[in-house]
């Protein structure tokens, strides 16, 4: 009988079943990298429970497509990608060894150093508490609990996408504080990958981190696509698997990796007065010049209420007529760099806009809705703050209807406030006096004013000196 520890030492990501997938027939299991790509037309989506893992795996597979095939073809069918596209993976099999003494996937030793400080392998997975972080609902002990090889691979894939600043010498990922990622969705993994793949064609794709894990970012100039998608802001080296136990992340019973090097790589800042480096992430959206990033939704009672409108305005701002009509939105909210709050996700379906003018009109309506919500909060602050998150949650699920429906749809959305404002009115103005009834009506009628502003109506000018 083979020793399970020796078997785990030969863990190659091209051959091991480590990527969880949901097939189009509704079944789930794990596949290797080759199967994920060659069977992508039969796979509905990556099936990891945490959306951070699903984004990380998707962007990794996308980087592999660029590396193996280059720029995207003009179109694909819903079938999977041809196996002959991926000969380069077989020829470079050693780049995808997770363990062993030779070259390792997304790992490297610092040149000239023999010993290094070991930390818990759980640092690879943000939702597992480490060091002095509070345990909350998941209790973990450094050095005792650990991760299975598959979860270690997932954690390594998170580094380029969701790494935050960890103090001096530990920079965040290429996007700095993790932004909100917006990914167009297709009916299969193959179509979803192609919708992102077709966004960028580039003659200089650069070097990937599986080829050169210690790859540095240039101080100036454009960051190549493969470098930006895979650059590692941490230096990692996994310990060999030890005794069999339940993985703290996925629960499977396997020989666990309990410790690893998890070190900084030094400062990556550029000169203040220089041009600096340029990186245009294909999944990042902007409101104006600012990259949209998730906020601290736990900060106040209605902090999460306006988040969907910022996201929608950013999506539509980068949208073109006849673009795909369903997008997947994932954000990782942090405060003080390394204090993690939540991973959030939305799937937003909306109809394909037939022209750019209609897109601009939708952006204006969304911005008006956001401003009106803030106005309500100022008028009756405590009560509106209590009900606004619920109303915004309901409205955010109808984003597609709002964009397609025009003014009438936005008026209907505004009326979602009416039942709850009626209850607020009863609380703030009880009794049956004429004044109480009138006050209740005024409160119950409070809602966003989504009527189009008339540009023809001007305020009547007053004569100098006023009325005599």
Secondary structure, 3 states (H helix, E strand, C coil): CCCHHHHHHCCECCCCCCEEEEECCCCEEEECHHHHHHCHHHEEEECCCCHHHHHHHHHHHHHHHHHHHCCCCCCCCCCCCCHHHHHHHHHCHHHHECCCCCCCCCCCCCCCCCCCCEEEHHHHCCCCCCCCCCCCCCCCCCCCCCECHHHHHHHHHHHHHHCCCCCCCCCCECCECCCCEEEECCCCHHHHHHHHHCCCCCCCCCCCCCCCCCCCCCCCEECCHHHHHHCCCCEEEECCCCCEEECCCCCCEEECECEEEEECCCCCCCCCCCCCEECCCCCECEECCEECCCCCCCCCCCCCCCHHHHHHHHHHHCCCCCCCCEEEEEEEEEECCCEEEEEEEEEEECCCCCCHHHHHHHHHHHHHHHHHHHHHHHHCHHHHHHHHHHHHHHHHCCHHHHHHHCHHHHHHHHHHHHHHHHHHHHHHCCCCCHHHHHHHHHHHCCCCCCCCCCCCCCCCCCCCCCCC
